[in-house]
């Protein structure tokens, strides 16, 4: 009996020991599982604490840009008659808007870099660097305006769109480039200097502001160019202007590639990227032209086009600039797989996208209502901009990330390549997303 009792106590102790160990194991696992939400919450809190200034700066810059884009959108909504009179003109518009932002955005970035390294003074004292930067912007504006006109006509022929002549396209494009460039050049210099003096982050503030200035000034300039064309169309003056612009473009390119070392470098680095940008911009215009009748019958949607395209370009510009800066500072690794620094920047852009896309839908709706433009309704407008933005955002992350990484690895200047290419690659995808959502929300068959 005593043996049985001893054995029972022994087995009981073993069982209790197992139960204690099991309880400890379960407790450890439970604590680990329960700590996951707290760790995640802590990381989220730290993320927002670390990037709150960036989010604040970014949103303010994007909102200011959105106001500029809204004005451009309202102007475009009022151009329905001109768009109907001059078939194919809408093919030119996205590329023209983006090109101006690319040329002067890169100029602003170069001026900012030169101010920080001391090769340019904020008092704008006469210098070779300043002169060559200004000359490069003028030359690129003329050359790319001509190329954009030929591209627009080529797309219309290729896709079977009815369109105006290449002479008409060229006169509108170059005159629009000259008018907007005359406004953008001093604006870009002013923004760059104020940015430097006030310590604004060029990645979050300067680049989007210059891009928005391009959106704001380009459409009124194109509208003025269209009015001039309608006065001189099919006459001797139009032919003379066309020939003169071609000659100036050729001479400008020769001066650029034979000029000073700084000018030659800018022209050689910028021209290929801007050519590609023009092709992508014209593709975006071709997408819009393909559904022109739907867009024209809903003029309030026209107000959304510059807003959506502009804000998408600004988001990808901010990300591209931040990634490029991080790579040069060493805070982001040049890996083709996103590291922690890259994911942090992705998070910033996703949060800004979630906020800004519904906002631009509201702005487009109220802007149209204020000017008496027939509206499709606030729910539809916000749904179109939000859904199209959410579809587009992953593409923005991918294109900015891989362009920044590849450019950095090849030792190329991101000021001349990353922002122009990323914004221009975004354009056709942005317009495709927008058109699909317009057709889907309005119940129109593809």
N, C-alpha and C positions, 0 to 999 in steps of 0.2 A: 504494500500500500504506500509505504514511504517512497519507494522508487517511482511509482506512478506519479505521486505528488511532485517529486523533484523534476521529473520529465515535463510535467504539465507546466510548472513554473518556468522551466528553461525555455520551452517552446513559446510560452506566453511572452517572455522577455524578448525572444527573437522576433516574434510577431510585432510586439510594441516598437522594437527598434526599427523594423522595416517601415512601420506606420509613421514613425518620427521622421525617418529619412525621406519617405514619400511626401510627407507634409512639407518638409523643408524644400524638397525639389519643386513641388507644386507651388509653394509660396514664392520661390525664386522666379519660376516661370511666370507666375501671375504678376509679380512685381515688375518683371521685365516687360510683359505685355501691357500692363497698365501704365508703364512709364513712357510707352511709345507716343500716345497722344500728347503727353506733357512735353516730350522732347520735340515733337513736331510743332507744337504751339510755341515753344521757346525759340525754335529756329525761325518760325514765321515772325515772332515779335522782334527778334534780332535783325531779320531781313528788313522789316519795315523801318526799324530804328536807324539802320545803316543807310538805307536808300531814300529816306523821307525827303531829304533836300533835293535829290535827283528827281524824284517823282514830282515834287512841287515845282521845280524849275521847268521840267519837261512839260507838265500839264499847262503851265502858264504860257510857255512858248507855243505849244500846240494850239491853245485856245486863241491866242493872238493871230496865229497863222490861219486858223479856221475863219476868223472874221475877214481876213484878206481874201481867203478862198471863197467865202460866201459872197463878197462883193463881185468877185470874178464870176461866180455861178449865176448871180442875178443878171449880170451883163450878158452872159451866154444865153440865159432864158429870154432876154430881150432881143436876141439876134436871130430869132426864128425866120424872119423875113429874108434876111441876108443869106442864111443857110439854105433857104428854099430857092432863092434867086441864083446862088452860086453853088451848084451841086458839087459835092466832093470836098467842100471847104472844111467840113468837120473832121476829115481825115488828117488835115494839117494841124488842127488845134492842139491835141494832146502833146504831139511832138514839139510844137513851138513853145508851149508852156514849160515842158520839162527841160528843153534845151537851155532856155534862159536861166532856169534854176541851177542847172548843171554848170554852165559856164561861170556864172557869177558866184555860185556856192563854192566852186573850186578856187575862184579868185579870192573870196573872203577867207578861205582856209589858208591859202598861201600868204596873204597879208598878215593874218594872225600869227602864223609861224614866224614870219620875218620880224614882226614887232617883238615877239618873245625872245628871239635870239639876238636882237639888237641891230639887224641889218636895215631896219626901217624905223624911223622915229614917228611918234604919234603927232608931231607938229607937221608931218608931211613935207619935210625938207626935200628939195630936189635930189633925187637919187636914181641911179641906173636901174636898181631893182624895181622901184615904183613905176618908172617909165615903161619898163619892159612888161610888167604885169598889166598895166593899162592897155598898152598896144596889143598884147596877146588877147585880151578880152574883146577888143574891137575887131581884130582880124578873125578870131573864131566866130564871133557873131555873124559877120558877113558870109564867111565860108559855109558855116553850118546852116544858115538861112537858105542859101542857094541849094545845098544838098538836100535839105528837108523838102523844098519845093519839088525837086525832081523825084524824090522818093514818094511824095504824096501822089504825084501824077502817075508814077510807075505802079503803085499799089492799085490805083483806080483802074488802070488799063488791065493789070493782071487779074483783078477780081471782077472785072466787067461792070464797074460802077460808072454811071454817067458823071462827067466831071468837067470843070473848066479847063482851059488850056494851060500848058506848062508856063507860058509867059505870064498868065494871070496869077498862077500859084507863086511864081518867083517874085513878082512885084509886091504881092501881099506879104509874103514871108520876109523879104528883105526890108521893106518899109516898116513892117511890124517890129523886126529886129532892131532897126535903127532907133525907132521911137522909144521902145522899151529899154534898150541899152542906154540911151541918153538919160533915162531916169534911174536905172538900176546901178549904173557905174558910181555915181556919187552916193547913192543909198548904201551900196556894199562897202565903200570906203568908210562911211560914217558908222555903220553898224560894227565893222571890224575894230575901229579905233575905240568906240564907246565900250565895246566888249572887253578890250584890253585894259582900258582905264578903270572900269568898274569891277574887273575880275570875274566877269561872267564866264561860265563854263562853255567854251565854244562847241563842245559836243552836244550839249542840251539846249542851248539858246541861240548862238550865232548862226549855225548852219540852217536850222529850221526858219529863222527870221528872214534870212536872205532868200531861201527857197520860196517863202510866202510872198516876199516882195516881187519875186519873179512871176508868181501866179497872179498877183494883184495888178501888175503893170502890163503884162503881156496881152490880156484880152482887150482892154481899152485901146492898146496900141494896134492890135489886129483889126479892131472895129474901125479905127481911124484909117488904117491902110485900106480896108475894104471900101470905105466911102471915097477915098481918093481914086481907087481903081474904077469904081462905078462912074466917076467923072471923066476919066481918061481912057476907058476901056475901048479896045479895038482901034485906037488912034495912033498917030505918029509918036506922041509923048510916051505912051506905054512901051512901044518898041525901043525907043531911045533909052528909057530907064532899064529895060531888060538887058540890052547890050552893055550899058554902063555898069550895071551890077555884076555881070559876068566878068568884065575886064577888071573891076576893082577886086573881085574875089580871087582871080588868078594872081594879080599883082600882090595882094595881101599875103597869099600863101608863099609866094617867092620871097617876099620881105621877111616873113616869119622863119622860114628854114635857112635863110642866109643872114639873119640878124645876130644879135649878141648871144652869148652862150646861154643865158637865162631864158631869153625869148625863144631860142631854138629848142631848148629842152621842153618848155611848156607846150609849144606847138606840136612837137613830135610825140610827146606823151599823151597830150589831150586829144589830138585829132582822131586816132583810132577808136578811143573810148566814146567820143562824141558821135562818130559815125554809127557805131553800134547803138548808141542811145537814140539816135534819130530813127534808125530802123525799127527799134522796139516801140518808140513813140508813135510812129506812123502805123505800126501794126495795131496799136491801141485805137487809133483813129479809124482804121479799117473795120475793127470790131463794132465800134459805135455806128459807123455808116451802114453796116449790114442790117441794123435794126433801127434805122433812122426814122422810119414812118411811125414806129411805136413811141420813140422818144419825142418826135415832133408833135404827136397828138397829146402828149403829157408834158407840157413845157416846164412844170415844176420839177420834173426829174432832171432837166438840164441844169438846174441850180445845184443838184447833188453831185454832178460829174466832177467839176473842179475841186469841190470840197473833199470828195472821197479819194480822188487821185492825189490831191495835194497832201492830205493828212497821212495817207499811206506812204507817200514818198518821204514825208517828214519823219515818220516812225522808223522807216528803214535807214534813213540818213542818220538819225540819232544812234541807232544800234551800230551801224557801220563805223561811225566816228568813235563811239565808245570802245568798240572792239579793237580798232586800229590803235587808239591811244593806249589801251591796256596792253597790247602786244609790244608797243615800243617802250612802255614803262616797265615791262616784265611782270605785271600783275596777272596777265593771261598767257597761258602756254600756247605755243604755235602748233597745237595738235589738231588733227582733222576730226577728232572726237571731242565734243564739248566738255570742258573741264569746269570746275566750280565757278571760276570767274565768269565764264561764258554763260553758264546757267543763271547766275545772278542777273546778268544783263538781259537774258531772255525773260526773266521774271518781271523786270522793270517794264519792258516793252509790252508784255501780255497785260499787265495791270493798266498801262496807259491806253492800250487798244480797247479794253473792256469799258473804259470811261469815255474815250473820245468818239468811238463810232456811233453810239446812241446820241451823243451830244450833237454831232454834225447832222444827223437826221432831224433833230429838233430845230437846229439853226436853219437848215434848208427849208423846212416847213414854214417857220415863222417869218423868214426872209421873203418867201414867196407870197405869203398872205399879206404882209405889210405893203407889198407893191402891187397887190391885186392880180397876181399870177394864178390861174386856175390850178387847184391843188388836188392831189390824189388822196389826201387825208393824212393826219398825223400818225396814225397807227401804221399805215402802209409805208410811209416815208421812214419812220424809225426802224421798222422791221427790215426794210431793204438795206439800209446802211449798216445795221447791227449784224445781220446774218452774213452779208457780203464781207464785212470786216472780220468776223470770226473765221470764215472760210479762208480768207487771205492771210491772216496772221501767221500760221505755220510756215507759209512760203516766205514771208518777210524774214523770219528767223533764219531759215536755211540759206537764203540768198546772201544776206548780210554776213553770216558766219563764214561760209565757204569762200566768198569773194575776199573777205578780210584775211583769212588764213592763207589762201593761195597767193594773194598779192604780197603779203609780208614775207612769205617763204621765198618768193622770186626777187625780193629786194626792190620792188616797184614803189613809186610814190603814191600812197593812198589818197592824197589830196586830189590827184588828177584822175584816179581810176575808180576807187571803191564807191564813192558817193554817186558819180555820174552813172556808172553801170548798174548799181543796185537799185537806184530810183527808176532807171529806164527799164530794167528787167521787170520791175514791179508793175509798171504801167499797163502792159497788155493783160497781165494776170488780174490786175485790179479791175480793169474795164470788163473783162470776161466775167469775173465774179459779180460785178455790179449788174451787168446786162442779164445774167442768168437769174439773179434775185428779182430784178425788175419784172422780167417775164413771168417768174414763178408767183410773185405776190400779186401782180396784176391779172394773172390767169390767162396769159397769152402763150400760145403754142410756140415752141422753138422752130 
